[in-house]
Amino acid sequence: MAKRHEPVVHNAGMFGRMTETKADPITTEVIRHALNSAANQMKRALIRTSFSPIIYEVLDFAVAIYDKEVRLLSQAPSLPMFMGTLSFCINEAVKANGGPETLNPGDALIYNWPFGTGSHPQDMVIIMPVFLNDEELIGYTAIKGHWLDIGAKDPYCTDTTDVFQEGVIFPGVKIYKEGVLNEDIFRMIMANTRVPQMVRGDLDAQITGCRVGVKSLLEVVERFGLETYRAAVDDMFDHGERIVRSYFEKIPDGRYVGKGEMDNNGVTKDRIPFEIALEVKGSDVVLDFSGVPDEQVGPTNSPLPTTISASRVAITMLAGYGEAPHEGHFRALKVITRPGSMFDPLPPAPSFIYGWPGLQAIEVIYNAVANALPKAVPAQSGGCICSIVAWGQREETREPWADGTPLPTGQGAWDGGDGGTMLHIAESATRFTPAEVWEQRNPWIVEQLALASDSVGPGKWRGGPGLNLDIRMTEDTLITTVFERSLNAPWGLLGGKEARPNNCYAQMPDGEVHSIAKSTHFHMPKDSVLQMKTGGGGGYGDPSERPIASVQRDVEDGYMTEAYARKHYPHAFA
């Protein structure tokens, strides 16, 4: 085990072949798509059977299939940030349970230890082993989904100071044994949540999804035979590795440094600047996190699985050529971390808002790539998923309720196009809950839901707009908000200008307004209004080069007011 503060090198992808046999390339493609289809069947089963909007509307989950070496075979489009964490979850949960030899057909493990999942305890993982003919272990299916509450001091927290305040831990225990529910573990789960009906429904949905994945993987293996399947998987991984390496061969060898900053750690108010170095040598890539600050007293710590996942997402988004990710795409990458740092904290460090430094890491990695090839990356996005979680008891029935969602931001412009609207790299397949669902399920009225005029970063290519969302509370509500980068505007590239940063406000019934960009257990009384303003994307290129017709169209479409356009594009009004 590495000592605290001593840098450690991690391979982001596993090497090695299961067989020396080469598969027919057409067969390999058929198997690759069959594996992706299997993961998508898991996703559909989860969505159709889940109870919480955060699962079936927001898609705050990841589903994946792995081989017995815990190499990623396929993942359905959902939450990219979870992409690189499930392998850690499987390895740690199986090890905690006593190793693969303790597993049997029909078993299901439940696991949420943050330093093995990379997440807060609310991101619960269900893992099922896959046995061929009920005898030979050939892989695993896994689903990681956000439960609305699992016994933390609040359903969502920005101010925890150790991991034990953040939720009940299930360290790789069997929730199902050979297909039979473990009633003792189940009763513990139900006793440690404020919303047991939702949690029970989502647990059952995850079990259903994993079972669908087991059945679907077995169908692929039985159709083609184990030897052909393994040969095709090895060839698939090798091909993915070549794709990624071909991209990085185009970047000049060197060390490139990207810079970022967190607003604060949730407990103290100090800003947290940090740097990540990108080292390129031929087609080998190293992301060096060893120079980041020490782990924080507040929960803005990113456990190792999420740090490596953020690195994987950044690399595959750049170099994966749009292919569904698998283990081969990660092999060119190494990640250096420093145990005891913000990007590799050690127990019992708090990590409830682990994802926000991870999200920033992706943008900082792109900032580093821009130092080498500015045309290879976009300007910065809004840089946050701008999450809210609300809860309370209904006035008439005293029934507990809870809901939550991330919110999209504008994307940065790039060399050849304006920034995208209402997306985020790390949550590119997720959604936010429709206003109609919110108003039907929660004591809310949505008063405004609109693209934010004047939030875009000006440039030859403008950034995408952010969002304005106002919600009026019809009953007393408690709320936690996590809006990072409220103090730093999204940066532009090659002369492009900054965009609007993120922020969140609470307007009280008497008109008083509070800034609550990062706040826990904030009381929103009846008739107060939560005002959410997500950031736009940075611009790309000199604004003076933007065609006059494009500026005029932006004004007509409401992306910017005439006053904003006159300020940043005076040539369009000469």
C-alpha positions in Angstrom: 0.0 0.0 0.0 1.4 3.4 -1.0 2.3 5.9 1.7 0.4 9.1 2.1 1.8 11.8 -0.2 3.9 9.4 -2.2 2.9 9.5 -5.9 1.4 6.3 -7.4 1.1 5.4 -11.1 -2.1 3.7 -12.2 -2.9 2.0 -15.5 -6.2 3.3 -16.7 -6.8 0.2 -18.8 -6.0 -3.5 -18.3 -3.6 -5.3 -20.7 -3.3 -8.9 -21.7 -5.2 -11.3 -24.0 -7.4 -14.2 -22.9 -6.4 -16.2 -26.0 -3.9 -16.0 -28.8 -6.5 -16.9 -31.3 -7.6 -14.1 -33.7 -11.3 -13.7 -34.5 -12.9 -13.0 -37.9 -13.3 -9.2 -38.0 -16.9 -9.4 -39.0 -17.6 -11.7 -36.1 -15.8 -9.3 -33.8 -18.0 -6.4 -34.9 -21.2 -8.5 -34.5 -20.1 -9.5 -31.0 -19.2 -5.9 -30.1 -22.6 -4.6 -31.1 -24.3 -7.6 -29.4 -22.5 -6.6 -26.1 -23.6 -3.0 -26.5 -27.1 -4.2 -27.2 -27.0 -6.3 -24.0 -26.0 -3.2 -22.0 -28.8 -1.2 -23.5 -31.3 -3.9 -22.6 -30.1 -3.6 -19.0 -30.6 0.2 -19.2 -34.2 -0.2 -20.6 -35.1 -2.7 -17.9 -33.8 -0.3 -15.1 -35.7 2.7 -16.5 -38.9 0.8 -16.9 -39.0 -0.6 -13.4 -37.5 2.2 -11.3 -39.5 4.3 -8.9 -37.5 7.6 -8.7 -37.4 10.3 -11.3 -33.7 10.7 -10.7 -33.4 7.2 -12.3 -36.1 7.0 -14.9 -36.1 10.7 -16.0 -32.7 12.1 -15.1 -30.8 8.8 -15.9 -28.4 9.2 -12.9 -27.0 5.8 -13.2 -24.6 3.6 -15.2 -25.0 0.0 -16.4 -22.1 -2.1 -17.7 -20.9 -5.6 -18.5 -17.4 -6.9 -17.6 -15.5 -10.1 -18.3 -14.1 -12.2 -15.5 -10.9 -10.2 -15.4 -13.1 -7.1 -14.8 -12.4 -5.6 -18.2 -15.2 -3.3 -19.6 -17.0 -5.0 -22.4 -19.9 -2.6 -22.8 -21.8 0.3 -21.2 -25.1 1.8 -22.2 -25.2 5.6 -22.7 -26.1 7.1 -19.4 -23.7 8.8 -16.9 -20.2 9.0 -18.4 -18.6 9.9 -15.0 -19.6 6.5 -13.7 -17.9 4.9 -16.7 -14.5 4.3 -15.2 -15.6 3.6 -11.6 -17.6 0.3 -12.0 -14.4 -1.8 -12.4 -13.2 -0.5 -9.0 -16.7 -1.3 -7.5 -16.6 -4.9 -8.8 -13.0 -5.6 -7.7 -13.5 -4.1 -4.2 -16.9 -5.6 -3.6 -15.9 -9.1 -4.6 -12.7 -8.9 -2.6 -14.6 -7.6 0.5 -17.0 -10.6 0.1 -14.1 -13.1 0.1 -13.1 -13.3 -3.5 -14.7 -14.8 -6.7 -14.6 -18.3 -5.2 -17.4 -17.2 -2.7 -19.8 -16.3 -5.5 -22.6 -18.5 -6.9 -25.2 -18.2 -9.6 -28.0 -15.9 -8.5 -25.9 -14.0 -6.1 -26.1 -10.2 -6.0 -23.7 -7.9 -4.1 -24.5 -4.5 -2.8 -21.7 -2.0 -2.3 -21.3 1.7 -1.6 -18.0 2.3 0.3 -16.9 5.7 -1.2 -13.2 4.8 -1.5 -14.1 1.8 -3.6 -16.9 3.3 -5.7 -15.5 6.8 -6.1 -18.8 8.2 -5.1 -21.0 9.2 -2.1 -22.8 6.4 -0.4 -26.1 7.3 -2.2 -24.5 6.0 -5.4 -25.4 2.4 -4.7 -23.9 -0.5 -6.8 -25.5 -3.8 -7.5 -23.1 -6.5 -8.9 -24.1 -9.9 -10.3 -21.6 -12.6 -11.3 -22.3 -14.4 -14.7 -21.8 -18.2 -14.7 -21.7 -20.2 -17.9 -23.8 -23.4 -17.4 -24.0 -22.4 -13.7 -20.3 -23.5 -13.4 -17.7 -21.2 -15.0 -17.5 -17.6 -14.0 -17.2 -15.6 -17.2 -18.1 -12.0 -16.1 -20.1 -9.5 -14.1 -23.0 -7.2 -14.7 -23.2 -4.0 -12.6 -25.5 -1.1 -12.1 -24.6 2.0 -10.2 -27.6 4.2 -9.4 -28.3 7.2 -7.2 -30.6 6.5 -4.3 -32.4 9.6 -3.0 -31.4 8.8 0.6 -29.4 6.3 2.5 -29.2 7.7 6.0 -26.8 10.6 5.7 -27.1 13.5 8.0 -29.1 15.1 5.1 -30.3 13.5 1.9 -27.6 15.6 0.1 -24.7 17.4 1.8 -22.1 20.0 1.0 -20.7 20.4 4.5 -19.7 16.9 5.8 -16.4 16.6 7.6 -15.9 12.8 7.5 -17.3 9.8 5.5 -19.4 8.6 8.4 -21.7 11.6 8.2 -22.4 10.7 4.5 -24.6 7.6 4.7 -24.9 4.0 5.8 -22.2 1.7 4.3 -22.8 -1.7 2.7 -19.3 -3.1 2.1 -19.9 -5.8 -0.6 -22.5 -8.0 1.2 -24.9 -10.3 -0.5 -28.3 -8.8 -0.9 -29.3 -12.0 -2.8 -27.8 -15.4 -2.1 -28.3 -17.9 -5.0 -31.4 -16.0 -6.1 -33.0 -15.6 -2.6 -33.4 -12.2 -1.0 -31.2 -11.7 2.2 -34.0 -10.3 4.4 -31.6 -9.1 7.1 -29.7 -6.8 4.8 -32.9 -5.7 3.1 -34.4 -4.7 6.5 -31.3 -2.7 7.3 -31.6 -0.8 4.0 -35.3 0.0 4.6 -34.5 1.2 8.2 -31.9 3.6 7.0 -33.7 5.8 4.4 -36.1 8.6 4.6 -37.9 7.5 1.5 -38.2 3.7 1.8 -40.8 3.2 -1.0 -38.5 4.9 -3.6 -35.4 3.1 -2.4 -37.1 -0.3 -2.4 -38.4 0.3 -5.9 -35.0 1.4 -7.2 -33.2 -1.6 -5.6 -35.6 -4.0 -7.3 -35.0 -2.2 -10.6 -31.3 -2.5 -10.3 -31.6 -6.2 -9.5 -33.9 -6.6 -12.6 -31.4 -4.7 -14.8 -28.5 -6.9 -13.7 -30.5 -10.1 -14.3 -31.3 -8.9 -17.8 -27.6 -8.3 -18.3 -26.7 -11.8 -17.1 -29.2 -13.4 -19.5 -28.0 -11.2 -22.4 -24.3 -11.9 -21.9 -25.0 -15.6 -21.7 -26.9 -15.4 -25.0 -23.9 -13.8 -26.7 -21.5 -16.4 -25.4 -23.7 -19.4 -26.1 -24.4 -18.2 -29.6 -20.8 -17.9 -30.7 -19.0 -20.2 -28.3 -16.7 -19.2 -25.4 -13.4 -19.4 -27.5 -14.7 -17.3 -30.4 -16.3 -14.8 -28.0 -13.0 -14.4 -26.0 -11.0 -14.0 -29.2 -13.4 -11.3 -30.5 -13.2 -9.4 -27.2 -9.4 -9.4 -27.3 -9.5 -8.1 -30.9 -12.1 -5.5 -29.9 -9.8 -4.2 -27.1 -6.8 -4.1 -29.4 -8.7 -2.1 -32.0 -9.9 0.4 -29.4 -6.4 0.9 -28.2 -5.1 1.6 -31.7 -7.8 4.2 -32.2 -6.9 6.2 -29.1 -3.1 5.9 -29.7 -3.6 7.2 -33.3 -5.1 10.4 -31.9 -2.4 11.1 -29.4 0.4 10.5 -31.9 -0.7 13.8 -33.4 0.1 15.8 -30.3 3.7 16.9 -30.0 5.6 15.2 -27.3 5.8 17.3 -24.1 4.3 18.2 -20.8 1.3 20.5 -20.8 -0.3 22.0 -17.7 -4.0 22.8 -17.3 -5.3 25.1 -14.5 -8.6 25.0 -12.6 -10.1 26.2 -9.4 -12.9 25.1 -7.0 -15.0 27.8 -5.4 -14.5 26.3 -1.9 -14.6 22.9 -0.1 -18.1 23.3 1.3 -16.8 24.0 4.9 -14.3 26.7 4.6 -14.6 29.6 2.1 -11.1 29.6 0.6 -10.8 29.0 -3.1 -8.9 25.9 -4.2 -6.7 26.4 -7.3 -5.1 23.2 -8.8 -3.2 22.0 -11.8 -3.1 18.8 -13.8 -0.3 18.0 -16.1 -0.7 16.1 -19.4 2.4 14.3 -20.6 2.6 12.9 -24.1 5.3 10.7 -25.5 4.5 9.1 -28.8 1.1 7.5 -28.2 1.5 7.1 -24.5 -0.4 9.5 -22.3 0.1 10.3 -18.6 -2.2 12.5 -16.6 -0.4 13.7 -13.5 -2.5 14.7 -10.4 0.4 14.6 -8.0 0.7 18.4 -7.7 -2.9 19.0 -6.5 -3.7 20.2 -3.0 -4.0 17.9 0.0 -7.4 16.4 0.8 -9.9 18.9 2.0 -11.7 19.2 5.3 -14.9 19.6 3.4 -16.4 17.0 0.9 -14.9 18.3 -2.3 -12.6 15.3 -2.4 -12.5 13.0 -5.5 -11.7 9.4 -4.5 -9.4 7.5 -6.8 -12.0 5.7 -8.9 -13.7 9.0 -9.9 -10.3 10.6 -10.6 -9.4 7.8 -12.9 -12.9 7.8 -14.4 -12.7 11.6 -15.1 -9.4 10.9 -16.9 -10.9 8.1 -18.9 -13.9 10.2 -19.9 -11.7 13.1 -21.0 -9.4 10.9 -23.1 -12.2 8.8 -24.7 -14.3 11.9 -25.5 -11.4 13.3 -27.3 -9.9 10.2 -28.9 -12.6 7.6 -29.0 -14.1 8.7 -32.4 -17.6 8.3 -31.0 -17.3 4.6 -30.4 -19.0 3.1 -27.3 -16.3 2.8 -24.7 -14.6 -0.4 -23.7 -11.4 -1.4 -21.9 -9.2 -1.1 -25.0 -9.8 2.7 -25.2 -8.1 3.2 -21.8 -4.9 1.3 -22.3 -2.8 4.2 -23.7 -3.4 6.2 -20.5 -1.6 6.2 -17.1 -2.8 8.3 -14.2 -0.5 9.5 -11.4 -2.1 10.4 -8.1 -0.9 11.3 -4.6 -2.6 9.4 -1.7 -3.9 11.9 0.8 -4.6 14.6 -1.9 -7.9 16.1 -3.1 -7.9 13.7 -6.0 -6.9 10.6 -4.0 -8.2 11.1 -0.5 -7.9 8.4 2.2 -10.5 7.3 4.8 -12.2 8.9 6.6 -12.0 12.0 4.4 -15.4 13.4 3.4 -16.3 13.0 -0.3 -20.0 13.7 -0.7 -19.6 16.2 -3.5 -16.8 14.0 -5.1 -18.1 14.6 -8.6 -17.5 18.3 -8.8 -13.6 18.2 -8.6 -13.9 15.3 -11.1 -16.0 17.4 -13.5 -13.4 20.2 -13.2 -10.6 17.8 -13.9 -12.1 17.0 -17.3 -12.2 20.7 -18.2 -8.6 21.2 -16.8 -7.4 18.3 -18.9 -8.9 20.0 -22.0 -7.2 23.2 -20.9 -3.9 21.3 -20.9 -4.6 19.8 -24.4 -5.4 23.3 -25.6 -1.8 24.4 -24.8 -0.6 21.9 -27.4 -3.4 21.8 -29.9 -6.0 24.6 -29.3 -8.0 23.4 -32.3 -8.4 19.9 -30.8 -10.7 20.9 -27.9 -13.6 23.3 -27.3 -13.6 26.3 -25.0 -14.9 25.7 -21.5 -18.4 24.7 -20.8 -20.4 26.0 -17.9 -18.2 23.6 -16.0 -20.7 22.1 -13.5 -23.8 19.9 -13.3 -25.5 22.4 -11.0 -27.4 20.0 -8.8 -30.3 20.5 -6.5 -31.9 18.0 -4.1 -35.1 18.9 -2.2 -37.1 17.1 0.4 -39.7 17.5 3.1 -43.1 16.1 4.3 -46.3 16.8 2.5 -48.6 19.1 4.5 -51.7 17.1 4.3 -50.4 13.5 4.6 -47.0 14.0 6.3 -45.7 11.6 3.7 -41.9 12.0 3.1 -40.8 13.1 -0.3 -37.5 13.8 -2.0 -36.3 14.7 -5.5 -33.2 15.9 -7.2 -31.7 16.7 -10.6 -28.6 18.0 -12.3 -29.0 20.9 -14.6 -27.3 21.4 -18.0 -25.0 24.2 -19.0 -23.9 25.7 -22.3 -21.0 24.1 -24.1 -17.9 25.8 -25.3 -17.5 26.8 -28.9 -14.9 25.0 -31.1 -13.0 25.5 -34.3 -15.8 25.3 -36.7 -19.0 25.7 -34.7 -21.0 27.3 -31.9 -21.2 25.6 -28.5 -23.9 23.1 -27.8 -27.0 23.9 -25.8 -28.0 22.3 -22.5 -25.4 19.6 -22.1 -22.4 18.6 -20.1 -19.5 16.4 -21.1 -19.6 14.3 -17.9 -23.4 13.9 -18.0 -23.9 13.9 -21.7 -26.6 11.2 -21.7 -28.5 12.5 -18.7 -31.6 14.7 -18.6 -33.3 17.0 -16.1 -36.8 16.2 -15.0 -39.7 17.7 -17.1 -41.6 20.5 -15.5 -44.8 18.6 -15.7 -43.4 15.7 -13.7 -41.9 18.0 -11.1 -45.3 19.8 -10.6 -47.2 16.5 -10.4 -44.9 14.8 -7.8 -43.5 17.7 -5.8 -44.9 20.8 -4.0 -43.5 23.1 -6.7 -44.6 25.4 -9.5 -42.1 26.0 -12.3 -42.4 29.7 -13.1 -39.5 30.0 -15.6 -37.7 27.5 -17.7 -35.8 29.2 -20.5 -32.4 29.5 -22.3 -30.6 32.4 -20.7 -30.1 35.3 -22.9 -26.6 37.0 -22.7 -25.1 33.9 -21.0 -23.0 32.9 -24.1 -19.3 33.5 -24.5 -18.7 35.8 -27.5 -16.4 34.8 -30.3 -16.1 34.0 -33.9 -18.0 31.0 -32.8 -20.1 31.7 -29.7 -20.6 29.4 -26.7 -23.9 27.7 -26.0 -26.4 29.4 -23.6 -27.1 28.5 -20.0 -30.4 28.0 -18.4 -32.7 30.1 -16.2 -35.0 28.0 -14.0 -37.3 29.5 -11.3 -39.3 27.2 -9.0 -41.8 28.5 -6.5 -42.4 26.4 -3.4 -46.0 25.6 -2.5 -45.0 24.0 0.8 -42.1 24.4 3.2 -39.1 22.6 1.6 -35.5 21.8 2.6 -32.9 22.1 -0.2 -29.3 21.4 -0.9 -27.6 23.1 -3.9 -24.2 22.4 -5.5 -23.4 25.1 -8.1 -19.6 25.1 -8.7 -17.7 27.7 -10.7 -19.9 30.6 -9.4 -16.7 32.6 -8.9 -14.9 31.8 -12.2 -16.4 32.4 -15.7 -15.9 29.8 -18.4 -12.8 30.5 -20.4 -12.7 31.1 -24.2 -10.0 30.0 -26.7 -8.0 31.9 -29.3 -9.5 35.3 -28.5 -13.0 34.0 -27.6 -14.5 35.6 -24.5 -15.8 34.3 -21.2 -19.4 33.2 -20.6 -21.7 33.7 -17.7 -20.8 31.6 -14.6 -23.2 29.5 -12.6 -25.2 30.7 -9.6 -28.2 30.0 -7.5 -30.4 32.2 -5.4 -33.2 31.9 -2.9 -35.8 34.7 -3.0 -37.8 34.7 0.3 -41.5 35.6 0.5 -40.6 39.1 1.8 -38.3 39.7 -1.2 -35.0 39.1 0.5 -32.5 37.2 -1.7 -29.8 34.8 -0.6 -26.9 33.5 -2.7 -26.9 29.7 -2.1 -24.5 28.4 -4.8 -23.3 25.7 -2.4 -25.7 25.2 0.6 -27.0 22.3 2.7 -30.4 22.0 4.5 -31.4 25.5 3.4 -35.0 26.2 4.4 -37.2 27.4 1.6 -40.6 28.5 3.1 -43.8 28.4 1.2 -44.0 31.0 -1.6 -40.2 31.3 -1.7 -38.6 31.0 -5.2 -35.5 29.1 -6.1 -33.7 30.9 -8.9 -31.1 28.7 -10.8 -28.8 30.2 -13.4 -26.5 27.8 -15.1 -23.5 29.0 -17.0 -22.9 29.4 -20.7 -20.0 28.1 -22.8 -16.9 30.1 -23.7 -16.4 31.6 -27.1 -13.8 30.5 -29.7 -11.9 33.0 -31.9 -12.0 36.8 -32.2 -15.6 38.1 -31.9 -14.8 40.6 -34.7 -14.7 37.6 -37.1 -18.2 36.5 -36.5 -20.4 37.0 -39.6 -22.9 39.8 -39.2 -25.8 37.5 -40.3 -24.9 35.2 -37.4 -24.9 38.0 -34.9 -28.3 39.2 -36.1 -29.7 35.7 -36.0 -28.5 35.3 -32.4 -30.4 38.4 -31.4 -33.5 37.3 -33.3 -33.4 33.9 -31.6 -32.9 35.4 -28.1 -29.4 34.0 -27.4 -28.4 37.6 -26.8 -30.0 41.0 -26.4 -29.2 43.8 -28.8 -27.3 45.6 -26.1 -25.1 42.5 -25.4 -24.5 42.1 -29.2 -23.6 45.8 -29.6 -21.0 45.5 -26.8 -19.3 42.4 -28.1 -19.9 42.6 -31.9 -19.8 46.3 -32.7 -18.9 45.5 -36.3 -22.4 44.0 -36.8 -24.0 47.4 -36.1 -21.5 49.8 -37.9 
